Amino acid sequence: MKLTPRLALLLTLPPLLWAGNAVVGRHMASQIPPLLLNGLRWALAALLLLLVSASARSVMSKPAPLWQRWRHLALLGFLGMGCYNALQYQALRSSTALNVTLIAASMPLWMLSVGALFYRVMPTRRQLAGALLSLVGVALVLARGSWAALLQVHFVAGDLLMLLAVFSWSVYSWLLARPPESMRDETTGRWDWAALLMAQMAFGAPIALAMAGLEQSYSEQATHLGPGLAWVLLYVAIGPSLIAYRCWGLGVSLAGPALAAFFVNLTPLFAALMSATLLGEGPAWYHGAAFALIAGGILVSAGRRQA
């Protein structure tokens, strides 16, 4: 599908919400262990979706044809909900936020590689050029306008976990955009979004909670309960989970994973702007320059119809 203002908005909203999730997560780091926060996030998101969606309740209350595809759904839940955030959090234990974000900025290249290797969708020169522009834009934000800061980056073992996280999200996005024929409804050709997301969470939420339990076995960090934590859980369950995953799934299905991946690099830019706002600082010149580079990468890559 051609990149329209509506489609651009649809793909911009998830990075904005995920940036808020990152800022909130850092703010709550001393209040709750990160994997526990992720597990509770998906458990609460599943509960809220059951409360507001009849199609989600129907999936869980009676045998549905959707469950005949349980292997595909389990893989989606594992990669998109249980795996990506857990690997990212674990990477931050031995790596730095700078390293992790730089590796995450390679998402377009990984998305193009997965498409080429597993779906025979070969990247174009415009897409590769767009990926380079986007990567430079993210690097500019992280370096805060000083390229010398990037020369001090040293890669460590935790960075391999972040590479695995990026790879898992790339595979997840392609599985959403190119589901096997067995995943298509015989009547309508597609599934209701709430039913499909609920089925993913039926596998992903228990996996996220299991990883949180494993975290408790080696972490001595205590959880501090209070109204602030309750509001944070409500936000991360609704915004970065239900709304963002709904928009991402729809956007990926319309634009294709290759183009959608470029929008992910807006996340560190939005996070930097949010952090600066909380500190009472205005946007710096490199924020505008980074946005121009990332947006340029999106426009360049969208120059041709996406597969």
C-alpha positions in Angstrom: 0.0 0.0 0.0 1.2 3.5 -0.8 2.4 5.6 2.2 -0.5 7.9 3.0 -0.9 10.4 5.9 -3.3 7.9 7.6 -0.9 5.0 7.2 2.0 7.2 8.4 0.0 8.1 11.5 -0.9 4.5 12.1 2.8 3.5 12.1 4.0 6.5 14.1 1.7 5.9 17.0 3.3 2.7 18.2 6.9 4.2 18.4 5.4 7.1 20.3 3.7 4.8 22.8 6.8 2.5 23.1 8.9 5.6 23.8 6.6 6.4 26.6 7.0 2.9 27.8 10.8 3.2 27.8 10.7 6.5 29.7 8.2 5.1 32.3 10.2 1.8 32.5 13.4 3.7 33.4 11.5 5.9 35.9 10.1 2.8 37.6 13.4 0.8 37.5 13.9 1.1 41.3 10.2 0.3 42.0 9.7 -3.0 40.2 12.0 -5.6 38.5 11.8 -5.1 34.7 10.6 -8.6 33.7 7.9 -8.5 36.4 6.7 -5.2 34.9 6.6 -6.8 31.5 4.8 -9.9 32.8 2.2 -7.8 34.7 1.8 -5.6 31.6 0.7 -8.4 29.4 -1.5 -10.1 32.0 -3.4 -6.9 32.6 -3.6 -6.2 28.9 -5.2 -9.6 28.4 -7.7 -9.0 31.2 -8.7 -5.6 29.8 -9.2 -6.9 26.3 -11.4 -9.7 27.7 -13.5 -7.0 29.5 -14.0 -4.8 26.4 -14.1 -7.2 23.5 -16.8 -9.8 22.9 -14.7 -11.4 20.2 -11.8 -11.8 22.6 -14.1 -13.4 25.2 -15.5 -15.8 22.5 -12.0 -17.0 21.7 -11.3 -17.9 25.3 -14.7 -19.2 26.3 -15.3 -21.8 23.6 -13.3 -23.8 21.1 -12.7 -21.5 18.1 -11.4 -22.4 14.7 -8.6 -20.0 15.5 -7.1 -22.5 17.9 -6.5 -24.9 15.1 -3.5 -22.6 14.3 -2.1 -22.7 17.8 1.5 -23.3 16.7 1.5 -20.1 14.7 -0.2 -18.2 17.5 2.3 -19.6 20.1 5.2 -18.4 18.0 3.7 -14.9 17.6 3.1 -14.7 21.4 6.6 -16.0 22.2 8.4 -13.6 19.8 6.3 -10.5 20.1 5.4 -10.5 23.8 7.5 -12.9 25.7 10.8 -12.7 23.9 11.6 -9.2 22.6 11.2 -7.2 25.9 12.8 -10.0 28.0 15.9 -10.1 25.8 16.1 -6.3 25.8 15.9 -6.1 29.6 18.5 -8.8 30.0 20.8 -7.1 27.5 20.7 -3.9 29.6 22.1 -5.9 32.6 25.5 -6.1 30.9 25.3 -3.6 28.1 24.5 0.1 28.0 21.4 2.0 26.8 23.6 3.5 24.1 24.6 0.1 22.7 21.1 -1.3 23.0 19.6 1.6 21.1 22.2 1.6 18.4 21.6 -2.1 17.8 17.8 -1.5 17.8 18.4 1.1 15.1 19.5 -1.6 12.8 15.9 -2.9 12.8 15.2 -1.9 9.1 18.3 -3.9 8.0 17.2 -7.0 9.9 13.6 -6.6 8.6 14.9 -6.5 5.1 17.2 -9.5 5.7 14.4 -11.6 7.1 12.2 -10.8 4.1 15.0 -11.7 1.7 16.0 -15.0 3.5 12.6 -16.4 4.4 10.1 -14.7 2.1 12.2 -14.0 -1.0 11.4 -10.3 -0.9 14.6 -8.7 -2.0 15.5 -5.2 -0.7 15.8 -2.4 -3.2 18.5 0.2 -3.3 16.0 2.8 -2.1 15.3 0.7 1.0 18.9 0.1 1.8 19.6 3.9 1.4 16.6 4.6 3.6 17.9 2.2 6.2 21.3 4.0 6.2 19.7 7.5 6.6 17.5 6.2 9.5 20.5 4.6 11.3 22.5 7.9 11.0 19.5 9.8 12.4 19.3 7.5 15.5 23.1 7.7 16.0 22.8 11.5 15.9 20.3 11.5 18.8 22.3 9.1 20.8 25.5 11.1 20.3 23.7 14.3 21.3 25.2 16.0 18.2 28.7 15.0 19.0 30.0 12.1 16.8 33.0 11.7 19.2 30.6 10.1 21.7 30.1 7.2 19.3 33.8 6.5 19.3 33.6 5.5 22.9 31.1 2.7 22.3 32.4 -0.8 23.2 30.3 -3.8 22.4 29.9 -6.5 25.1 28.2 -9.9 25.5 24.8 -8.4 26.3 24.7 -6.8 22.9 24.2 -10.3 21.4 21.0 -10.6 23.4 19.8 -7.3 21.8 20.6 -8.6 18.4 18.5 -11.7 19.1 15.7 -9.3 20.3 15.8 -7.3 17.1 15.8 -10.5 15.1 12.8 -11.9 17.0 10.8 -8.7 16.4 11.6 -8.8 12.7 10.4 -12.4 12.4 7.3 -11.4 14.4 6.4 -8.6 12.1 6.8 -10.8 9.0 4.6 -13.5 10.5 1.9 -10.8 11.0 2.2 -9.5 7.5 2.6 -12.9 5.7 0.6 -15.5 7.8 0.5 -19.0 6.4 -2.7 -19.9 4.4 -3.8 -22.0 7.3 -4.2 -18.8 9.4 -6.8 -17.3 7.1 -10.5 -17.6 8.1 -12.4 -19.7 5.6 -15.3 -17.3 5.5 -13.9 -13.7 5.6 -10.2 -14.4 4.8 -9.0 -12.6 7.9 -9.5 -12.7 11.7 -11.0 -10.0 14.0 -8.0 -8.1 15.4 -9.1 -8.5 19.0 -9.5 -12.2 18.7 -6.1 -12.6 17.1 -4.4 -10.4 19.7 -6.1 -12.2 22.5 -5.0 -15.6 21.1 -1.4 -14.2 20.9 -1.6 -13.0 24.5 -2.9 -16.4 25.6 0.5 -17.7 24.8 2.6 -14.5 25.3 1.4 -13.5 28.7 2.2 -16.8 30.4 5.6 -16.8 28.8 6.3 -13.2 30.0 5.1 -14.2 33.6 7.3 -17.3 33.5 10.3 -15.1 32.6 9.3 -12.8 35.5 9.3 -15.8 37.8 12.8 -16.8 36.6 14.0 -13.3 37.2 12.8 -13.5 40.9 15.0 -16.6 41.4 18.2 -14.6 40.8 17.2 -11.0 41.5 17.1 -9.5 45.0 15.2 -6.3 43.9 12.0 -5.7 45.8 8.7 -4.5 44.4 7.3 -1.3 45.9 3.5 -1.2 45.6 1.6 2.0 45.5 -0.7 4.2 43.4 2.1 5.3 41.1 2.8 1.7 40.1 -0.9 1.0 39.5 -1.1 4.0 37.1 2.1 2.9 35.3 0.7 -0.7 34.9 -2.5 0.7 33.5 -0.6 2.9 31.0 1.7 0.2 29.7 -1.2 -2.3 29.4 -3.3 0.0 27.4 -0.9 2.3 25.4 2.2 0.3 24.5 0.4 -3.0 24.5 -3.2 -3.0 23.2 -3.2 0.3 21.2 0.3 0.0 19.9 0.1 -3.7 18.9 -3.2 -3.1 17.2 -1.8 -0.2 15.2 1.4 -2.1 14.4 -0.4 -5.2 13.2 -2.7 -3.2 11.0 0.1 -1.0 9.7 2.4 -3.9 9.0 -0.3 -5.7 7.0 -0.9 -2.6 4.9 2.6 -1.2 4.4 4.7 -4.4 4.7 7.3 -5.1 7.4 10.2 -3.5 5.4 8.6 -0.1 5.4 7.1 -0.3 8.8 10.5 -1.1 10.3 11.7 2.4 9.5 9.1 3.9 11.8 10.6 1.9 14.8 13.6 4.2 14.7 11.3 7.1 15.8 11.2 5.5 19.2 14.6 6.7 20.5 13.9 10.2 19.1 10.5 10.4 20.9 12.1 9.0 24.1 14.8 11.6 24.0 12.3 14.4 23.5 10.1 13.1 26.4 13.1 12.8 28.7 14.2 16.3 27.8 10.7 17.6 28.5 10.6 15.9 31.9 13.9 17.6 32.7 12.6 21.0 31.6 14.8 21.1 28.5 13.7 22.2 25.1 14.5 20.3 21.9 18.1 20.6 20.7 19.2 21.1 17.1 20.1 17.5 16.7 16.6 16.3 17.5 15.3 18.2 14.5 18.2 16.9 12.3 17.6 13.4 13.5 13.9 13.6 12.7 14.8 14.9 9.2 17.1 11.9 8.6 14.7 9.3 10.0 11.8 10.8 8.0 14.0 11.0 5.0 14.8 7.3 5.3 11.1 6.5 5.5 10.3 8.6 2.4 13.2 7.2 0.4 12.3 3.6 1.2 8.7 4.3 0.4 9.6 5.6 -3.1 8.5 2.3 -4.5 5.5 0.1 -3.7 6.4 -2.2 -0.8 6.1 -5.9 -1.1 
